[in-house]
Amino acid sequence: MSDLDITIGLVTDEAAGELLTLRRAAFVTEAQVYGDPNIPPLTQTLGELRADLSAPGVVTLGAWSGHRLVGSVRVEIEDDKATLGRLAVAPDLQGKGIGTQMMFAVLPHLPEETKEIWVFTGKDSKQNLAMYQKQGYEHQYDQVAGDLTFAYLRRILGDTEPDVDPDGDADGDEVDARD
């Protein structure tokens, strides 16, 4: 875990440019894994991002270290299902637990009736897959889109969720994470 003091909150339109910059920086390595510089996080325009920030049923959270946006995650809520997307951490801070903090920060923003959380990532994104599986997400299926194959993972929510140690690991103690 990092010694960074991270504050997590909603991303507003005022931070849209900074969010676009963060996502582009964070997803360059993903594009390199696939040899494709045209993955959606790298081609989204500022106008499209602003429209997404104001879309009904979409929550975008950001992690700030001081005034710097260092992480973000997008959550789309539909009925009893939430779908995480565009989980991004500044390249110089990856591997320090910020992504894990972002995943747990989503829980209080979900409606009470949410029963499951889905996430997808490239099938060859081994580090991403390992992070999601460590947090209780289970592989459900793969889907081909053009030259890419996406792995879809799901986590069923119950009355209790794992507590998070300061190092970002689930420690097995159970708490209701949506309280």
C-alpha positions in Angstrom: 0.0 0.0 0.0 1.1 3.5 -0.7 1.8 6.2 1.9 -0.3 8.6 -0.3 -3.2 10.3 1.4 -6.1 9.5 -1.0 -9.5 11.2 -1.1 -12.2 9.5 -3.1 -15.3 11.3 -4.4 -17.5 12.0 -7.3 -15.9 13.4 -10.5 -17.7 16.5 -11.8 -17.6 18.2 -15.1 -15.0 20.6 -13.9 -12.5 17.7 -13.7 -13.4 16.2 -17.1 -10.2 17.3 -18.8 -8.1 15.9 -16.0 -10.1 12.7 -16.1 -9.5 12.4 -19.8 -5.8 12.9 -19.3 -5.6 10.3 -16.5 -7.5 7.7 -18.5 -5.3 8.2 -21.6 -2.1 7.9 -19.5 -3.4 4.8 -17.7 -4.7 3.0 -20.7 -1.5 3.4 -22.9 0.0 0.2 -21.4 -3.3 -1.7 -22.1 -3.2 -0.5 -25.7 0.5 -1.7 -25.9 -0.5 -5.2 -24.7 -3.0 -5.5 -27.5 -1.0 -3.5 -30.1 -4.0 -1.3 -30.7 -3.9 2.4 -30.0 -7.6 2.8 -30.8 -9.1 1.2 -27.7 -12.1 3.2 -26.5 -10.5 4.8 -23.4 -7.9 6.3 -25.8 -10.3 7.5 -28.4 -13.0 9.0 -26.2 -13.4 12.7 -26.8 -13.8 15.3 -24.1 -17.4 15.9 -25.3 -18.2 12.2 -25.0 -16.6 12.0 -21.6 -18.6 15.0 -20.4 -21.9 13.5 -21.7 -21.0 10.2 -19.8 -20.4 12.1 -16.6 -23.9 13.5 -16.7 -25.6 10.3 -18.0 -28.4 8.9 -15.8 -27.4 5.7 -14.1 -23.6 6.4 -14.3 -21.4 7.3 -11.4 -17.8 8.2 -11.9 -15.5 8.3 -8.8 -12.1 9.8 -8.6 -9.1 9.4 -6.3 -7.2 12.5 -5.5 -3.8 12.9 -3.9 -3.9 16.5 -2.9 -5.1 18.4 -6.1 -3.9 15.6 -8.5 -6.4 13.1 -9.9 -4.6 9.8 -9.5 -7.4 7.2 -10.1 -10.9 6.8 -11.4 -13.6 4.3 -12.0 -16.9 4.4 -13.9 -20.0 2.6 -12.6 -23.1 2.0 -14.7 -26.1 1.0 -12.7 -29.0 -0.9 -14.3 -31.7 -2.5 -12.2 -30.0 -4.8 -9.7 -26.7 -4.9 -11.6 -23.7 -2.6 -11.6 -20.9 -2.6 -14.2 -17.5 -1.3 -13.4 -15.5 0.2 -16.2 -12.5 2.4 -17.1 -10.8 1.7 -13.8 -7.7 3.8 -14.2 -4.7 4.6 -12.0 -1.9 7.0 -12.9 1.0 5.0 -14.3 3.5 6.2 -11.7 1.2 5.0 -8.9 0.0 1.6 -10.2 0.5 -1.3 -7.9 0.0 0.8 -4.7 -3.5 -0.2 -3.9 -5.4 2.7 -5.4 -7.3 0.5 -7.8 -8.4 -1.7 -4.9 -9.5 1.4 -2.9 -11.5 2.6 -5.9 -13.3 -0.8 -6.2 -14.4 -0.7 -2.6 -15.3 3.0 -2.8 -18.0 2.1 -5.4 -20.0 0.0 -2.9 -21.7 2.9 -0.9 -22.8 4.5 -4.3 -24.8 1.4 -5.3 -28.5 1.2 -4.7 -29.6 -1.2 -2.0 -31.1 -3.5 -4.5 -27.8 -4.1 -6.4 -27.1 -7.8 -6.3 -24.1 -8.2 -8.6 -21.2 -6.2 -10.0 -19.7 -7.0 -13.4 -16.4 -5.9 -14.8 -14.7 -6.7 -18.1 -11.1 -6.4 -19.2 -9.0 -7.7 -22.1 -8.5 -11.4 -21.8 -4.7 -10.9 -22.0 -4.6 -8.3 -19.2 -3.2 -10.7 -16.6 -2.6 -8.1 -14.0 -6.2 -6.7 -14.2 -7.7 -10.2 -14.1 -5.6 -11.1 -11.0 -6.7 -7.9 -9.2 -10.4 -8.6 -9.9 -10.2 -12.2 -8.9 -8.4 -11.3 -5.7 -11.4 -9.1 -4.9 -13.9 -11.9 -5.4 -14.8 -11.5 -9.1 -15.2 -14.8 -10.9 -14.7 -15.3 -14.7 -18.1 -15.8 -16.4 -17.4 -15.7 -20.2 -15.3 -14.2 -22.9 -16.6 -12.1 -25.8 -14.8 -11.2 -29.0 -15.1 -7.7 -30.3 -13.1 -7.1 -33.5 -9.5 -8.1 -32.8 -10.0 -8.1 -29.0 -11.3 -10.7 -26.6 -12.8 -9.4 -23.4 -13.1 -11.4 -20.2 -16.3 -10.8 -18.2 -16.2 -11.3 -14.5 -18.9 -11.1 -11.9 -19.1 -10.6 -8.1 -22.3 -11.5 -6.3 -23.0 -9.1 -3.4 -24.4 -10.4 -0.2 -25.3 -8.9 3.2 -21.6 -8.7 4.0 -18.5 -7.7 2.1 -14.8 -8.3 3.0 -13.2 -5.6 5.1 -10.1 -4.0 3.7 -6.8 -3.9 5.5 -4.7 -0.7 5.2 -2.6 -2.6 2.6 -5.7 -2.9 0.4 -6.1 -6.7 0.9 -9.3 -8.3 2.0 -8.7 -9.7 5.4 -11.6 -12.0 5.8 -13.4 -9.9 8.4 -17.0 -9.3 7.3 -18.7 -5.9 7.4 -21.6 -4.4 5.5 -19.7 -2.3 3.0 -22.8 -0.3 1.9 -23.5 1.2 5.4 
